[in-house]
Amino acid sequence: MTELAKKRPEFRNIHALKDLPGYRLPVAGIVSILHRVSGVLMFLALPFIIWLFDTSISSEYSFARFRAVFSVGVWIIPGIVFKLAALALIWAYLHHFIAGLRHLWMDLSHAAVTKEFGAKSAIVTLAASLTLTAALGLKLFGAY
């Protein structure tokens, strides 16, 4: 006796406002998207970071100005905004680095290409990047 397979729903058009809010992205997908976001953030900020580094090491006076920007601010922008921007770049670097190591491990180890490993390593990646960002953020904001 043959049973007819239940026909699967066929989606031809995705209605972003109706279909996407109900979709649950797996943790590995979130880490993958954040890896791309952190890479773009670092790429776009690279000229600014190079300029900051060059200016900060040119003299003692310019280094003192940078310290003042992070503590007092510039014009109408308070120093906390610059610290938050620096914290965002710290997170971008840490997340991109750790997620990159995760991707390298999955490329080199064929045993690591499973759904379970993908989910567990994604959680470890998120936890490690957020923990390290929090630790460096505490240092940045003067907690220790």
ABEGO torsion letter per residue (X at the ends): XBBBBBBBBBBABBBAAAAAAABBBBAAAAAAAAAAAAAAAAAAAAAAAAAAAAAAAABAAAAAAAAAAAAAEBEABBAAAAAAAAAAAAAAAAAAAAAAAAAAAAAABAAABBAAAAAAAAAAAAAAAAAAAAAAAAAAAGAX
